[in-house]
Amino acid sequence: MLSGIFHFVVFLVDGGSWQGPVSWRKPVTFGLSFGLTTVTLAWLAGLLRYRRTLAVATVTVAVTSALEVFLVTMQKWRGVPSHFNQETAFDQAVFSAMGITVAILGLAIVVITFIAFKPFDADPAMVVGVRVGLLVLIASQILGGAIIANGEIIDREPLETDLAIFGEAGLMKLPHAVTMHAVQVLPLLGLMLASTSLPPGRRRNIMWIASAGYTGLIVAVLLQTFEGRAPADLTPLAIGVVLASALLGAVAIFGLTAGLFGSKPQEPAA
């Protein structure tokens, strides 16, 4: 995360385009996203059991995330693309190492997710938020692999075209980003719900509604992307899914607000 912040400052000083395969955007976004994900997984692992296994999994997440960010950042400082770069044997080795690193990271996330589906002591809403968030994070890893596969199919130099575009205008980075950060959004909602006066069953139901709304958002961006459409080029089906997702989100926010500002249950008289 500090690397991402540092390179954002470098971008402000150095200038240049924010887009492109050799822009400061890559070390900034990779640093912040991988750092935030690492911190989040360490936090969630602290709620779970099987601590020895989780220690190995979370250290693996930390090491592989740091290595991935280092490799992406190193290539930017060298002035070459980090992804799909086959110009030299060294660049090929870096891209291959990035793929292996992400594969090991994904395996560690699967281990954490598997343990999360075993019983653990937490608020009912938090249990749902943790499990759904981790499942969506696995989906994010799959979508990251789809971006790589798409670039390999296009088979052009990264400086010639955006290899993360599917079809005419499908922005594959968007569903990848949306799925990556559910693991922060839903558990944070779980924390807020746990502080309300709502009964446990209602807190859990609100989390399920929020999870359904977030899933709807994922479905909408997936429809846009894999139909080869730009994010704002909404089809009637995508509009319907977005509206349904927004409605579910509004219901969840209303339920949370009612719990946060509702009257506390009175203590029974002595």
matplotlib code that plots the C-alpha trace (Angstrom):
import matplotlib.pyplot as plt

x = [0.0, 2.9, 4.4, 1.1, 0.9, 4.6, 4.2, 1.0, 3.2, 5.8, 3.0, 1.9, 5.5, 6.5, 3.3, 2.5, -0.5, -2.4, -3.4, -1.2, 1.0, 3.9, 2.1, 2.4, -1.1, 0.1, 2.4, -0.1, -3.2, -1.3, 0.3, -3.0, -5.1, -2.7, -1.9, -5.5, -6.3, -3.4, -4.5, -8.1, -7.2, -5.0, -8.0, -10.5, -8.1, -8.0, -11.7, -11.2, -10.0, -7.2, -4.6, -1.5, -2.8, -4.0, -0.5, 1.0, -1.8, -1.6, 2.2, 1.9, -0.5, 1.8, 4.9, 3.3, 1.5, 4.7, 6.6, 3.8, 3.8, 7.6, 7.7, 5.1, 6.8, 10.3, 9.1, 7.6, 10.9, 12.7, 10.3, 8.8, 5.3, 5.0, 2.3, 2.5, 6.1, 8.1, 10.7, 13.7, 14.3, 14.4, 11.0, 9.6, 10.9, 9.3, 5.9, 6.1, 7.1, 4.1, 1.9, 3.3, 3.1, -0.5, -1.3, 0.3, -1.6, -4.9, -4.3, -3.7, -7.0, -8.8, -7.3, -8.6, -12.0, -12.2, -11.5, -14.0, -16.8, -16.0, -17.8, -16.2, -17.3, -18.6, -21.8, -24.2, -24.0, -20.2, -20.1, -22.2, -20.1, -16.8, -17.9, -19.5, -16.6, -14.0, -16.0, -16.2, -12.5, -11.9, -14.0, -11.8, -8.7, -10.5, -11.4, -7.7, -6.8, -9.4, -7.7, -4.4, -6.1, -7.8, -4.4, -2.8, -5.7, -5.3, -1.6, -0.4, 2.3, 1.1, 2.1, -0.1, -3.5, -5.1, -5.0, -7.6, -10.4, -12.8, -14.4, -15.0, -15.1, -15.5, -13.4, -12.3, -10.5, -13.9, -15.4, -12.0, -11.9, -15.5, -15.1, -11.7, -13.1, -16.3, -14.1, -13.7, -17.2, -19.3, -17.2, -17.2, -21.0, -21.0, -19.0, -21.6, -24.5, -23.0, -23.1, -26.8, -29.8, -31.2, -31.7, -29.1, -31.5, -32.4, -28.7, -28.0, -30.9, -29.7, -26.3, -27.9, -29.8, -26.6, -24.7, -27.5, -27.2, -23.4, -23.8, -26.3, -23.6, -21.1, -23.6, -24.2, -20.5, -20.0, -22.8, -21.4, -17.8, -18.5, -20.9, -18.0, -19.7, -18.3, -19.4, -21.8, -23.3, -26.0, -28.4, -32.0, -31.0, -28.1, -30.2, -32.7, -30.0, -28.4, -31.8, -32.5, -29.0, -29.5, -32.9, -31.4, -28.5, -31.0, -33.0, -29.8, -28.7, -32.2, -32.0, -28.6, -29.6, -32.7, -30.5, -27.9, -30.3, -33.2, -34.0, -31.9, -33.8, -34.6, -33.1, -35.7, -36.6, -34.8]
y = [0.0, 2.4, 1.5, 2.4, 5.7, 6.5, 5.8, 8.0, 10.9, 10.0, 10.2, 13.6, 14.9, 13.0, 13.3, 11.4, 9.3, 7.4, 4.8, 2.4, -0.6, 1.5, 4.1, 4.9, 3.6, 0.0, 0.2, 2.5, 0.3, -3.0, -1.7, -0.4, -3.4, -6.1, -4.3, -3.8, -7.4, -8.7, -6.7, -7.7, -11.4, -11.2, -9.5, -12.2, -15.0, -13.7, -14.5, -18.2, -21.3, -23.7, -21.0, -23.0, -23.6, -20.0, -18.8, -20.5, -19.3, -15.6, -15.5, -17.0, -14.2, -11.5, -12.8, -13.5, -10.1, -8.3, -10.1, -9.4, -5.7, -5.7, -7.2, -4.9, -1.9, -3.0, -3.2, 0.3, 1.7, -0.2, 1.5, -1.7, -3.4, -5.8, -8.0, -9.9, -8.6, -11.1, -8.8, -10.3, -13.5, -11.5, -9.9, -13.3, -14.7, -11.8, -12.3, -16.1, -15.4, -13.1, -15.9, -18.4, -16.0, -15.2, -18.9, -19.6, -16.6, -17.9, -21.3, -19.6, -17.7, -21.0, -22.5, -19.5, -19.7, -23.4, -22.8, -20.0, -22.4, -24.3, -23.1, -20.0, -17.6, -14.3, -12.4, -14.2, -11.3, -11.3, -15.1, -14.5, -11.5, -13.3, -16.4, -14.5, -12.0, -14.8, -16.7, -13.5, -13.0, -16.4, -15.3, -12.3, -14.6, -16.5, -13.2, -12.2, -15.4, -14.6, -11.3, -13.1, -15.7, -12.8, -11.2, -14.4, -14.9, -11.4, -12.1, -8.5, -6.4, -4.6, -1.3, -1.8, -2.3, -2.8, -6.6, -6.4, -5.4, -8.1, -7.8, -4.2, -2.4, -4.9, -3.6, -6.8, -4.9, -3.7, -7.0, -8.0, -4.9, -5.2, -8.8, -8.2, -5.7, -7.5, -9.0, -5.5, -4.2, -7.1, -7.8, -4.0, -4.1, -7.0, -5.0, -2.2, -4.6, -6.2, -2.8, -2.3, -3.2, -5.6, -9.2, -11.7, -13.2, -9.8, -8.8, -12.0, -11.3, -7.8, -9.2, -11.7, -8.9, -6.8, -9.8, -10.3, -6.7, -6.9, -10.1, -8.2, -5.5, -8.2, -9.8, -6.4, -5.7, -9.2, -8.9, -5.6, -7.0, -10.3, -8.8, -6.6, -3.4, -0.4, 0.0, 2.9, 1.1, -0.6, -3.1, -3.3, -6.5, -4.9, -1.9, -4.2, -6.0, -2.7, -1.4, -4.6, -4.5, -0.9, -1.7, -4.5, -2.2, 0.4, -2.1, -3.2, 0.4, 1.2, -1.9, -0.9, 2.7, 1.6, -0.6, 2.1, 4.8, 2.8, 2.6, 0.2, -2.6, -1.8, -3.8, -5.9, -4.4, -5.9]
z = [0.0, 0.8, -2.6, -4.3, -2.4, -3.2, -6.9, -7.0, -5.7, -8.4, -11.0, -9.8, -10.0, -13.2, -15.1, -18.2, -19.2, -16.5, -19.0, -21.0, -20.3, -19.2, -17.0, -13.3, -13.0, -12.8, -9.8, -8.1, -8.6, -8.0, -4.8, -3.4, -4.4, -3.4, -0.2, 0.7, -0.1, 2.0, 5.0, 4.6, 4.4, 7.5, 9.4, 8.3, 9.1, 12.6, 12.9, 11.8, 13.4, 12.2, 13.0, 11.9, 8.4, 8.2, 9.3, 6.3, 3.9, 5.0, 4.9, 1.4, 0.5, 1.9, 0.1, -3.3, -3.2, -2.4, -5.2, -7.7, -6.9, -7.0, -10.5, -11.9, -10.4, -11.5, -15.1, -15.0, -13.7, -16.6, -19.0, -20.4, -20.1, -17.3, -18.9, -22.3, -22.7, -24.8, -26.1, -24.2, -22.3, -19.1, -19.8, -20.6, -17.3, -15.4, -17.0, -16.3, -12.7, -12.3, -13.5, -11.1, -8.2, -8.9, -9.1, -5.7, -4.3, -5.7, -4.1, -0.7, -1.1, -1.8, 1.4, 3.5, 1.8, 2.6, 6.2, 6.3, 5.5, 8.7, 11.9, 13.5, 16.2, 14.6, 14.2, 11.8, 9.3, 9.5, 8.7, 5.6, 4.5, 5.0, 3.1, 0.2, 0.0, -0.2, -2.9, -5.0, -4.5, -6.0, -8.9, -9.2, -9.6, -12.4, -14.2, -13.9, -15.6, -18.3, -18.9, -19.5, -21.8, -23.8, -24.3, -25.5, -28.0, -29.4, -29.6, -30.3, -28.7, -25.5, -26.9, -29.9, -28.3, -24.9, -24.4, -21.6, -24.1, -25.0, -28.4, -29.5, -26.1, -23.3, -20.4, -18.6, -15.8, -14.6, -13.5, -12.2, -9.9, -8.8, -7.7, -6.1, -3.5, -2.3, 0.4, 1.9, 1.3, 2.7, 5.9, 6.7, 6.3, 8.7, 11.3, 11.1, 11.3, 14.4, 16.2, 15.6, 17.8, 15.2, 16.2, 14.7, 12.2, 10.7, 10.6, 8.6, 6.2, 5.5, 4.7, 2.3, 0.6, 0.3, -1.1, -3.7, -4.7, -5.0, -7.1, -9.3, -9.9, -10.9, -13.3, -14.9, -15.5, -16.8, -19.3, -20.6, -20.8, -22.5, -24.9, -26.0, -24.8, -23.0, -19.4, -20.2, -23.3, -21.3, -22.9, -21.6, -19.7, -18.1, -17.1, -15.5, -13.6, -12.4, -11.2, -9.3, -7.8, -6.8, -5.2, -3.2, -2.1, -1.0, 1.0, 2.8, 3.5, 4.8, 7.1, 8.3, 8.9, 10.9, 13.1, 13.7, 14.6, 15.9, 19.6, 21.7, 23.4, 27.0, 29.8, 31.7, 35.1, 38.1]

ax = plt.figure().add_subplot(projection="3d")
ax.plot(x, y, z, "-o")
ax.set_aspect("equal")
plt.show()
